[in-house]
Amino acid sequence: MAPTVQGPLALARATRPTLTIAAALMLAVPAGGCWQGPRMQAPFTLSNPSERHPIKVSQGEALLDLSVSSRSRGLSQAQWDQLYRYLAGYQEAGRGGLTIKTPSGSANQAAAKRAYEDVRHAMRRAGISARGVRVEPYYAKYDPAAPLRLSYLELVAQGPDCPDWSENLARDPQNLPWPNMGCATQKNLAAMVADPEDFVAPHPEMPRPSERRDVVWGKYVKGEMTGSKWAPEDRPLSEHANSSDVEAGSSD
């Protein structure tokens, strides 16, 4: 049999599958390397710190222990100050009622009752109604300085932990957000926020100030000009007037 002569077209057809497979392998190697990086364990689209490192808001318990010795006649001045600060915090951020636990069976039980009367007096001065206060005894096992224990529930903002500093930020061929991007900011924000409820829902709108609106509306009802700046001729200034054209003392 005579040998078959292959032309350029036939040779290209024979080698096309091989070249296609080789090109696919070359493209797959770098793509696979990208998906094996530590940042691809989470969606790379999470570049928003609030999504990558959310702040957790939960209910916590605000506690105050007022130690009372068996010979005390009530709260000390330092304890009075501490109590008023605590009650102010309850009025600002407290949720639910206030709980007061008094010692029972302790060596200072009588002194604790006198301290409790001081607490009730401080509550009345702070404007806290006794109807929202629950008093509970607890067994103190002859403790000579068993405290009065005050508690209430409040919202607490807990920032995220930022433990992952494993990547070298000086070399970033992937150009993706690093694991701890924005984590420190979120943690500081949770520590500094005055009201953790701001993370849950926005504050309601405040009533609008109506003082100036009432003045302008009154002039409009009377048919008077409502402009606040007047020219010497007792006429509204032009919109192209300069500040030097405004007569001193002639504004409303």
Buried (B, 14 or more C-beta within 10 A) or exposed (E): EEEEEEEEEEEEEEEEEEEEEEEEEEEEEEEEEEEEEEBEEEEBEBEEBEEBBBBEBEEEEBEBEBBBBBEBEBBBEEBBEBBEEBBEBBEEBBEEBBBBBBBBEBBBBEBBEBBBEBBBBBBEEBEBEEEEBEEEEEEBEEBEBBBBBBBBBBBBBBBBEBEEEEBEEEEEEBEBBBBBBBBBBBBEBBEEBEEBBEBEEEEEEEEEEEEEEEEBEEBEEEEEEEBBBBBEEEEBBEEEEEEEEBEEEEEE
